């Protein structure tokens, strides 16, 4: 999907650009949305007026209709309880996502505007999931909805984890809210029963908890309840989780101090941090960071120095159990004889030490790294003889 380049919020047209507005309407109609549906979107958002939609649908014959200028959606309406995703006092049979959670002590920050490029990336993510439902749909499309228009259908949704929502609130960052996936069940439903949350009920509860009134959504049309359930399962299965190194690289880009320290220390020993294979690649960056937390930069530096002295640059020396095992031994015995430790390690290949630690699992408790420390300690004692 190719989105127009703009810095305006999702789908919100520039107020002085009629051509842009007409283009958005034409795009919706060309992608299968009905005239009535596009008119309904305009009436709910204020981004266009009915005569303009009819004019576009009729081929743009005659003069361009005039009407009120588009208005950008602003989260200022306070027409619902901010303590719950739903209007829990409504007696229409709507199932509440949870009982009211309560208000945060701090005032919430404003939600950052999402560009159409960001929205396009979110929409692309769900296209594959749409194909799995087996039902023809128009869209999806992106719009800003009021929270009290959303509800959770517990015939297929899991129960809300209120403790998780509270934890999310303690680290609230509006940039991470993203788009919720919702299913439009049509205008013949009660307002509080119109948009079923397919993916994102915890984020919706979080938004309500911090006092938001509007959220940006991927709106899916034409789904029945079984198709909603299938879409929920497919979205969950196809959402790509970040790998360990992808998270590390993101932290590097953010200027994380621990990441920088680990990489600087590794570089002093001729190593680079990464997920690939190679004798000079430190793949156990997680273990290295734990040693940094355990004993500071000096402990990590000493650990890599001992391993480099014993084995040189070899991939087997940088495996997590061996790095952790040596680091823990150095931390527990600060007066250890480094030369003697180096001789003890050099008398055994890294693969041999790992095999001995794995074999010890049959008779001793502990993690592989803890058993590695015991194996290295035994070899250290023997080196004195």
C-alpha positions in Angstrom: 0.0 0.0 0.0 1.4 3.4 -1.0 0.3 6.3 1.2 0.4 10.0 0.3 3.4 11.8 1.8 2.2 14.1 4.5 2.9 15.1 8.1 -0.7 15.4 9.0 -2.3 12.9 11.4 -3.6 9.6 9.9 -6.1 10.2 7.1 -6.7 13.8 8.3 -6.7 16.0 5.3 -5.0 19.4 5.2 -7.7 21.9 5.8 -6.7 24.1 2.7 -6.1 21.2 0.3 -9.3 20.2 -1.4 -7.5 18.1 -4.0 -6.0 16.0 -1.2 -9.4 15.5 0.3 -10.9 14.5 -3.0 -8.0 12.0 -3.5 -8.7 10.4 -0.2 -12.4 10.0 -1.0 -11.6 8.6 -4.4 -9.1 6.1 -2.9 -11.7 4.8 -0.5 -14.3 4.4 -3.2 -11.8 2.7 -5.5 -11.0 0.2 -2.8 -14.6 -1.0 -2.4 -16.0 1.2 0.3 -19.6 2.2 -0.4 -20.7 5.8 -0.8 -22.8 5.6 2.3 -19.8 4.3 4.3 -17.5 7.1 3.1 -20.2 9.7 3.9 -20.5 8.1 7.4 -16.7 8.4 7.9 -16.8 12.1 6.9 -19.7 12.8 9.2 -18.0 11.2 12.2 -14.6 12.8 11.6 -15.5 16.1 9.9 -12.9 15.6 7.2 -15.4 15.9 4.3 -19.1 16.5 3.7 -21.7 14.3 1.9 -22.1 16.4 -1.3 -18.4 16.2 -1.9 -18.5 12.4 -1.7 -21.5 12.2 -4.1 -19.7 14.5 -6.5 -16.6 12.2 -6.5 -18.7 9.1 -6.9 -20.6 10.6 -9.9 -17.3 11.2 -11.7 -16.7 14.8 -10.6 -19.1 16.3 -13.1 -20.1 20.0 -12.7 -18.7 22.5 -10.2 -17.0 21.3 -7.1 -19.4 21.4 -4.1 -18.6 23.8 -1.3 -19.0 23.0 2.3 -17.4 23.3 5.7 -13.6 23.0 5.8 -12.2 19.7 7.1 -11.4 19.6 10.8 -8.7 17.6 12.4 -9.6 15.1 15.1 -8.6 16.4 18.5 -8.8 14.3 21.7 -10.7 16.8 23.8 -14.2 15.4 24.1 -14.9 14.2 27.6 -18.1 12.3 26.9 -17.3 9.0 28.5 -15.7 7.6 31.7 -11.9 7.6 31.3 -11.6 4.6 33.7 -12.8 1.9 31.3 -12.7 1.1 27.6 -16.4 0.8 27.6 -19.4 2.6 28.9 -19.9 0.0 31.6 -23.1 1.6 32.9 -24.8 1.1 29.6 -27.5 -1.6 29.7 -27.3 -2.7 26.1 -25.7 -6.0 26.8 -22.2 -4.8 25.9 -19.6 -6.9 27.7 -17.1 -4.6 29.6 -13.4 -5.2 29.0 -12.8 -4.8 32.8 -14.1 -3.0 35.8 -12.8 0.6 36.1 -9.1 0.5 36.9 -8.7 4.0 38.3 -6.8 7.1 37.4 -3.1 7.6 37.3 -1.4 10.1 39.7 0.3 12.0 36.9 -1.4 13.8 34.1 -1.2 12.0 30.7 0.9 13.4 27.9 -0.6 14.3 24.6 -0.6 11.6 21.9 1.9 12.2 19.1 0.4 12.6 15.7 1.0 9.6 13.4 2.0 10.3 9.8 0.4 8.5 6.9 3.7 6.7 6.2 3.5 5.2 9.7 -0.1 4.3 9.2 0.7 2.6 5.9 3.2 0.4 7.6 0.6 -0.7 10.2 -2.0 -1.3 7.4 0.5 -3.4 5.4 1.1 -5.6 8.5 -2.5 -6.8 8.5 -3.0 -7.4 4.8 -1.8 -11.0 5.1 -4.1 -11.6 8.1 -7.1 -10.3 6.1 -6.5 -13.0 3.4 -6.8 -15.7 6.1 -10.4 -14.7 7.0 -11.8 -15.9 3.7 -14.3 -13.1 3.5 -14.2 -10.1 1.0 -13.6 -6.9 2.8 -13.2 -3.2 1.9 -10.1 -1.8 3.4 -8.9 -1.8 6.0 -8.7 1.9 6.5 -7.3 4.1 9.3 -9.3 6.5 11.4 -9.4 8.0 14.8 -12.3 6.7 17.0 -13.7 7.6 20.4 -12.8 5.0 23.0 -16.4 4.7 24.1 -17.2 3.4 20.6 -15.1 0.3 21.2 -16.0 -2.9 22.9 -14.6 -6.4 23.5 -16.4 -9.5 22.4 -15.6 -12.1 25.0 -16.9 -15.0 22.8 -13.4 -15.1 21.3 -11.3 -12.6 23.3 -9.2 -13.5 26.3 -10.0 -11.8 29.6 -8.4 -8.5 30.3 -5.2 -8.7 32.4 -5.7 -5.6 34.6 -2.3 -6.1 36.3 -0.6 -6.0 32.9 -2.4 -2.8 32.1 -1.3 -1.2 35.3 2.3 -2.2 34.5 2.0 -0.7 31.1 0.8 2.5 32.6 3.9 2.9 34.8 6.0 3.1 31.6 3.4 5.0 29.5 4.8 6.3 26.2 2.2 7.5 23.7 4.6 6.7 20.8 4.2 3.0 21.5 0.4 2.9 21.5 0.2 2.1 17.8 -3.0 1.3 15.9 -5.7 -0.9 17.3 -7.4 -3.4 14.9 -11.2 -3.2 15.2 -14.1 -4.6 13.3 -16.9 -2.3 12.2 -20.2 -4.1 12.9 -22.2 -1.4 11.2 -24.4 1.5 11.9 -27.4 -0.6 12.9 -25.7 -1.4 16.3 -25.7 0.7 19.4 -22.8 3.1 19.5 -21.0 1.3 22.2 -21.4 -2.0 20.3 -20.2 -0.8 16.9 -16.4 -1.4 16.9 -15.2 -4.8 18.2 -11.6 -4.8 19.3 -9.8 -7.5 17.4 -6.3 -6.8 18.4 -5.2 -4.3 21.2 -7.7 -4.6 24.0 -4.9 -4.1 26.6 -3.7 -1.0 24.8 -7.3 0.3 24.6 -7.6 -0.2 28.4 -4.3 1.6 28.8 -5.4 4.5 26.8 -8.6 4.8 28.9 -6.5 4.5 32.1 -4.2 7.4 31.2 -7.2 9.6 30.2 -7.2 9.5 26.4 -10.6 9.8 24.7 -9.6 8.9 21.1 -7.3 6.3 19.6 -6.1 5.6 16.0 -7.5 2.3 14.6 -7.2 0.0 11.6 -10.9 -0.5 10.8 -11.9 -3.8 9.1 -15.3 -4.0 7.3 -17.4 -7.0 6.4 -16.3 -9.5 9.1 -18.6 -11.7 11.0 -17.7 -12.9 14.5 -15.9 -16.1 13.4 -13.9 -14.0 10.9 -13.0 -11.6 13.6 -11.7 -14.4 15.7 -9.7 -15.8 12.8 -8.2 -12.4 12.2 -7.3 -12.0 15.8 -5.5 -15.4 15.7 -3.7 -14.6 12.4 -2.6 -11.2 13.5 -1.1 -12.7 16.6 0.6 -15.4 14.7 2.1 -13.1 12.0 3.2 -10.3 14.2 7.0 -10.4 14.1 8.8 -10.4 17.4 12.1 -8.6 17.7 15.1 -10.9 18.0 17.6 -10.4 20.8 20.0 -8.6 18.6 17.3 -6.4 17.0 16.5 -5.2 20.5 20.2 -4.7 21.2 20.6 -2.7 18.0 17.6 -0.6 18.8 19.2 0.2 22.2 22.4 1.0 20.5 20.6 3.5 18.3 19.0 5.1 21.3 22.4 5.6 22.9 22.0 3.1 25.7 25.0 3.4 28.0 25.3 -0.3 28.9 25.3 -1.3 25.2 28.0 1.3 24.5 30.1 0.1 27.4 29.9 -3.6 26.3 30.8 -2.8 22.7 33.7 -0.5 23.7 35.2 -3.2 26.0 34.7 -5.9 23.4 36.5 -3.7 20.8 39.5 -3.4 23.1 39.9 -7.2 22.7 39.4 -7.2 18.9 35.7 -8.2 19.1 32.6 -6.9 17.5 29.1 -7.5 19.0 26.6 -9.2 16.7 24.5 -12.3 16.0 26.7 -13.7 13.2 29.3 -16.4 13.2 33.0 -15.6 13.4 36.0 -15.9 15.7 35.9 -12.2 16.4 32.2 -11.9 17.1 30.9 -11.7 20.6 27.5 -13.3 20.3 27.0 -13.6 24.1 26.3 -9.8 24.5 23.5 -10.6 27.0 25.9 -12.5 29.2 28.4 -9.6 28.8 25.9 -7.1 30.0 25.0 -9.2 33.0 28.7 -9.2 34.0 28.8 -5.5 33.5 25.8 -5.2 35.9 27.4 -7.6 38.4 30.9 -6.1 38.6 31.2 -3.1 36.4 33.3 -2.5 33.3 36.5 -3.9 35.0 34.9 -7.3 35.5 33.8 -7.6 31.9 37.2 -6.4 30.7 39.1 -8.9 32.9 36.8 -11.7 31.7 37.4 -11.1 28.1 41.1 -10.6 28.7 41.4 -14.0 30.4 39.5 -15.8 27.6 41.5 -14.0 24.9 44.8 -14.9 26.6 43.8 -18.6 26.9 42.2 -19.1 23.5 43.0 -16.1 21.3 40.2 -15.1 18.9 38.1 -18.2 18.6 34.3 -18.4 18.4 34.0 -21.1 21.1 35.6 -18.9 23.7 32.7 -16.4 23.5 29.8 -18.7 24.3 27.6 -17.5 27.1 28.2 -20.3 29.6 32.0 -19.9 29.4 31.9 -16.1 29.5 29.6 -16.1 32.5 31.5 -18.9 34.2 34.8 -17.1 34.1 33.2 -13.8 35.0 31.5 -15.3 38.1 34.7 -16.9 39.2 36.6 -13.6 38.9 33.9 -11.8 40.8 33.8 -14.3 43.7 37.6 -14.5 44.0 39.1 -11.1 43.3 42.6 -12.3 44.5 42.7 -15.2 42.0 45.9 -15.9 40.2 45.2 -14.8 36.7 48.2 -16.6 35.1 47.2 -19.8 36.8 43.6 -19.4 35.7 44.8 -18.8 32.1 46.9 -22.0 32.2 43.9 -24.0 33.6 41.7 -22.8 30.8 44.3 -23.3 28.0 44.7 -26.9 29.1 41.1 -27.6 28.1 39.3 -26.6 24.8 36.1 -24.5 25.3 34.1 -27.5 24.0 35.6 -29.8 26.6 34.7 -27.4 29.5 31.1 -27.1 28.2 30.8 -30.9 27.9 32.0 -31.4 31.5 29.5 -28.8 32.7 26.7 -30.4 30.8 27.7 -33.8 32.2 27.7 -32.4 35.7 23.9 -31.7 35.3 23.3 -35.4 36.0 24.6 -35.1 39.5 24.6 -31.5 40.5 21.9 -28.7 40.5 22.4 -25.4 38.9 22.4 -23.6 35.5 25.0 -24.4 32.8 26.8 -21.2 33.6 27.0 -22.1 37.4 28.2 -25.6 36.6 30.8 -24.1 34.2 32.1 -22.0 37.1 32.5 -25.2 39.2 34.3 -27.0 36.3 36.7 -24.1 35.8 37.3 -23.9 39.6 38.3 -27.6 39.5 40.6 -27.1 36.6 42.2 -24.1 38.4 42.9 -26.2 41.5 44.5 -28.9 39.4 46.7 -26.4 37.6 48.6 -25.8 40.9 49.9 -29.3 41.1 
